[in-house]
Amino acid sequence: MVPLCSTSCPLPVQSEYQGHIQMLMSYVDPSSDGIIVAGGDGTVMEVLNGLMQRQDAVSVQPSPWLYIPSGSVVHRRWPGTW
């Protein structure tokens, strides 16, 4: 997960445990240009749940985000392509 920005970007954040990404989404700056997410369907669900559970979820316009599928099912489905 990498917040997009035009001048400087923080290092990528790797999930350390189940629910970690969901918790981190509460710290994402709502004025950021967007978010890049690489992972499986569980990672996507954590991003969406984390964004929807924010205290300011109703008033904040959602940042655009890019999803790069890289879960374990992707690797099993297309062997030899990674």
Backbone bond lengths (Angstrom), bond angles and torsions (degrees), N, CA, C in turn:
res aa  C-N    CA-C-N  psi(-1)  N-CA   C-N-CA  omega(-1)  CA-C   N-CA-C  phi
1 M - - - 1.440 - - 1.521 106.81 -
2 V 1.343 118.01 121.44 1.450 122.93 -179.82 1.523 109.22 -132.57
3 P 1.332 118.54 115.90 1.464 117.97 173.54 1.525 110.13 -63.66
4 L 1.319 117.36 132.76 1.458 121.71 178.74 1.521 109.57 -79.18
5 C 1.300 116.86 142.73 1.457 120.04 175.58 1.520 108.50 -156.51
6 S 1.313 115.94 160.12 1.455 119.83 -174.78 1.526 112.78 -89.52
7 T 1.324 118.27 -21.88 1.458 119.09 -175.50 1.513 113.12 -111.27
8 S 1.310 118.30 -47.73 1.460 120.20 179.06 1.521 108.88 -147.17
9 C 1.306 115.22 146.77 1.466 119.72 -178.57 1.522 109.36 -125.69
10 P 1.341 116.36 139.15 1.460 118.01 173.13 1.523 110.06 -68.46
11 L 1.298 115.55 162.13 1.460 119.87 178.44 1.520 110.48 -62.56
12 P 1.318 117.34 155.67 1.466 118.77 176.03 1.528 110.75 -58.69
13 V 1.299 115.64 148.07 1.460 121.94 178.65 1.512 107.83 -109.37
14 Q 1.314 116.56 127.65 1.459 120.98 178.77 1.523 108.57 -106.17
15 S 1.306 115.93 135.56 1.452 121.37 178.53 1.522 109.88 -64.02
16 E 1.330 115.98 132.15 1.459 120.33 -179.74 1.521 112.75 -103.26
17 Y 1.345 117.62 -18.19 1.450 121.09 -179.33 1.528 108.24 -162.06
18 Q 1.326 116.71 163.97 1.452 120.98 179.24 1.525 109.45 -62.57
19 G 1.323 116.53 129.25 1.460 121.73 -178.15 1.521 113.83 93.98
20 H 1.329 117.72 -7.29 1.460 122.12 -177.84 1.532 111.83 -64.37
21 I 1.331 116.92 -49.24 1.463 120.79 -179.95 1.528 109.94 -62.62
22 Q 1.320 116.79 -40.51 1.462 120.62 178.99 1.529 110.26 -58.86
23 M 1.316 117.38 -43.15 1.458 121.68 177.83 1.524 111.32 -66.11
24 L 1.323 116.83 -41.14 1.463 120.44 -178.49 1.525 112.47 -65.28
25 M 1.325 117.58 -28.65 1.462 120.39 -179.23 1.523 112.19 -63.49
26 S 1.324 117.86 -20.31 1.466 120.07 177.55 1.528 110.98 -72.40
27 Y 1.331 117.38 -16.20 1.461 121.46 -179.42 1.521 113.55 -99.36
28 V 1.321 117.76 -5.24 1.462 120.67 -178.84 1.530 109.39 -66.85
29 D 1.306 115.66 131.20 1.459 120.95 178.02 1.518 109.10 -68.99
30 P 1.343 118.07 120.37 1.463 119.62 -177.62 1.527 113.98 -64.35
31 S 1.326 117.40 -15.48 1.458 119.76 178.27 1.532 112.16 -90.52
32 S 1.340 117.56 4.94 1.469 119.85 179.33 1.523 109.92 -66.23
33 D 1.316 115.73 156.48 1.459 121.26 -178.37 1.516 112.58 -69.67
34 G 1.331 117.80 -25.93 1.456 120.99 -179.06 1.512 111.26 164.45
35 I 1.327 115.51 -176.69 1.459 122.13 -177.77 1.520 108.35 -136.28
36 I 1.335 116.66 139.32 1.467 122.00 173.45 1.523 106.84 -107.06
37 V 1.327 116.47 128.07 1.461 121.90 -178.68 1.519 108.85 -123.15
38 A 1.332 116.83 125.43 1.461 121.83 174.77 1.517 107.71 -120.26
39 G 1.315 116.73 124.62 1.453 120.14 -179.72 1.510 110.74 164.84
40 G 1.311 114.83 -163.60 1.458 120.80 -179.94 1.512 111.83 -98.61
41 D 1.328 115.47 -167.17 1.456 119.56 -177.56 1.525 111.94 -65.31
42 G 1.326 118.20 -29.69 1.462 120.96 176.75 1.516 111.75 -64.82
43 T 1.318 116.67 -37.46 1.464 120.87 178.25 1.523 110.14 -66.42
44 V 1.317 116.95 -42.61 1.468 120.90 178.25 1.522 110.26 -61.04
45 M 1.333 116.93 -43.70 1.461 120.48 179.61 1.526 111.28 -63.15
46 E 1.323 117.66 -38.10 1.461 120.00 178.25 1.527 111.12 -66.06
47 V 1.321 117.45 -39.40 1.471 120.54 178.10 1.523 109.96 -63.20
48 L 1.339 116.54 -50.07 1.464 120.12 -178.33 1.528 111.93 -63.66
49 N 1.329 116.85 -45.79 1.461 119.72 178.91 1.521 111.42 -62.56
50 G 1.319 116.66 -41.35 1.462 120.09 179.08 1.517 112.26 -63.41
51 L 1.330 117.29 -40.38 1.468 120.62 178.37 1.519 111.56 -68.49
52 M 1.336 117.05 -39.58 1.462 120.33 -177.27 1.529 112.63 -74.55
53 Q 1.330 117.60 -22.12 1.459 120.57 -178.42 1.531 113.38 -91.84
54 R 1.315 116.89 1.47 1.468 119.87 178.20 1.525 110.02 -64.92
55 Q 1.312 116.33 148.80 1.461 121.29 177.32 1.525 111.16 -61.24
56 D 1.331 116.64 -32.80 1.465 121.77 -177.26 1.530 112.28 -100.71
57 A 1.322 117.96 20.38 1.468 121.86 -174.41 1.523 112.51 -59.75
58 V 1.309 118.37 -33.80 1.462 120.95 -177.74 1.520 111.04 -75.60
59 S 1.317 117.25 -37.74 1.461 120.62 -173.90 1.522 114.02 -89.44
60 V 1.304 118.24 -18.82 1.472 121.64 -175.62 1.523 109.74 -93.11
61 Q 1.331 116.01 131.57 1.465 120.60 173.14 1.524 107.80 -70.74
62 P 1.323 117.88 133.00 1.469 118.91 -179.00 1.525 111.41 -67.31
63 S 1.323 114.98 140.46 1.455 120.27 175.32 1.524 108.41 -74.07
64 P 1.322 117.73 145.04 1.467 118.42 173.72 1.527 109.11 -66.47
65 W 1.320 116.13 149.43 1.447 118.10 176.65 1.509 111.28 -141.60
66 L 1.315 114.81 151.65 1.455 123.54 -178.78 1.522 107.88 -110.37
67 Y 1.315 116.57 129.41 1.464 121.21 178.75 1.522 109.70 -107.05
68 I 1.318 116.64 125.84 1.463 123.25 176.28 1.534 106.92 -111.51
69 P 1.336 117.94 105.34 1.468 119.41 -177.62 1.526 111.32 -67.08
70 S 1.312 116.01 121.11 1.463 120.11 179.85 1.522 111.23 -147.20
71 G 1.317 117.20 27.43 1.463 121.52 178.15 1.513 111.63 -74.18
72 S 1.322 116.59 175.52 1.465 121.22 -176.27 1.523 112.46 -65.84
73 V 1.328 119.28 -29.83 1.465 121.39 179.23 1.522 110.51 -66.55
74 V 1.325 117.44 -37.53 1.465 120.91 178.40 1.521 110.12 -60.16
75 H 1.316 117.45 -41.68 1.461 121.07 -178.19 1.528 111.56 -69.80
76 R 1.318 117.80 -34.68 1.466 120.10 179.22 1.524 111.53 -76.32
77 R 1.306 116.88 -31.64 1.459 120.23 -174.95 1.531 111.41 -74.62
78 W 1.298 117.83 -37.47 1.459 121.75 -178.65 1.518 110.90 -120.06
79 P 1.331 117.40 69.72 1.469 119.76 -176.68 1.526 111.58 -63.19
80 G 1.301 114.28 143.42 1.459 119.70 176.80 1.512 114.44 82.50
81 T 1.321 117.84 -0.98 1.476 119.09 -179.37 1.521 111.64 -97.63
82 W 1.327 118.34 -4.43 1.474 119.53 -177.53 1.490 110.38 -113.05
